[in-house]
Amino acid sequence: MESAGDFLVYFNIIRKRLWLTILLFIVTIGVILAISYTAKPVYRATVRLQVLASDSSDVSLFTEYKSSSTATDIQQAQNDFMRALKSGFVAWQTIADLNLEIGALDLLEGLSTSVEGDFIVVTVESDDPGRAEAIATSQVDNALAYYREGRATPSRVLLTFVSEQLDASRQNMLDAEAAINDFKKGQQVDSIEMETRSLQDLLRTLTLERDRAAIESERSDIYAGIYRAEQAKALQEADAIARKEQELLEVAEEAAESGVTVDEEEETPEEFAPYTRKYYLDVARQQEATAIGYEAQRDGHAQSVTMYDEMIAERAADLEALIDLYDEYSALQRAYNRAASSYSFLLDKQNEATLKQLQAERLGYIQITEPARKPDAPEASKLPQLLAVGAVVSLLAGFILSFFLEFLAAVRRTAKKQRVR
């Protein structure tokens, strides 16, 4: 019973001020109809862009950047591009390009974006189909240029710095190379290492030849001694024969003087062949000639040993002088290697920065897949939905306002009764 009574109270309140609810309903519907019929048609132009998974555009001299996931890179690129798309600077560029008579806020108010996976959808609303297409195309192009310029800035700044350092590094390398060339000209050597190796090989060859000459000298001396000994033996035999002949001659002379006849069997000095004194003298001369030849070889080899010793001493002195120059040459070579390494490193960084800048400026990591086109028809009217929402809202507002006015009336009545008492 209580619930039914409360319902009757609420119903009476609404019925008492039903005129107010009806008035709000009529005004709301009228306003919606007036706005709908007087509003200009809305045309929408859409541009669809895709974010490309690509390498990072950052370039560092020494620090390696931490790798991030492809999804994170794509999301970051989408956020950066949408910020550029809704930038007032980009909006004013579009207004200037199209000679529009609106402000940046008005232009951005008709622009909306949405993300669909790797894609970005840009929508522009306008009351003119051509203008909608032009604004969408120009705004996206300007935003892409602004976005790519920002992505290329780190590479461009580093490229400028590296190019300046590269010029200085190149000059240092040329100076170090000139110092090495001056050293080579002054010392008349092309390469300390090659010259040292050549001298070492020459010293080994001279030492080997000197040892061979010493061996040949000793061998020739031995042969000469042997033939001198044979010569002495032949001379001894010749002397013995000479003495024998002398004895025979003396015997013959004594026999002649005494009238004794010598037996026919006794041989004369000429009958000693082939063991004659002449034969041994010839043998002695032959042995002497051979010995002289070996002695000449011995002396020649001994002289060669002396000459080799002098040559070895000279080349050893040259090698020692080269070794003394090695420290200076090594210092110059190390300076050149450092300068060349620095130049090569900076040249690689310059190429990397150049490629990264071109990649950011031309590729830009974001490409238009579906350009804007002129809308064929305006967007469908939402009048039925607006009328339904307006009707519900106006009725609810009328009911709430009726209860609020009834509450105020009750408060006034209570206050009046208290004053009467």
Secondary structure, DSSP 8 states (H G I E B T S, - for coil): -HHHHHHHHHHHHHHHTHHHHHHHHHHHHHHHHHHHHHS---EEEEEEEEE---------SS-------HHHHHHHHHHHHHHHHT-HHHHHHHHHHHT-SS-HHHHHHTEEEEEETTEEEEEEEESSHHHHHHHHHHHHHHHHHHHHHHHHHHHHHHHHHHHHHHHHHHHHHHHHHHHHHHHHHHHT-S-HHHHHHHHHHHHHHHHHHHHHHHHHHHHHHHHHHHHHHHHHHHHHHHHHHHHHHHHHHHHHHHHHHHT----TTS--GGGGTTS-HHHHHHHHHHHHHHHHHHHHHHHHHHHHHHHHHHHHHHHHHHHHHHHHHHHHHHHHHHHHHHHHHHHHHHHHHHHHHHHHHHIIIIITTEEEEE-----SS-----HHHHHHHHHHHHHHHHHHHHHHHHHHHHHHHHHHHHHH-
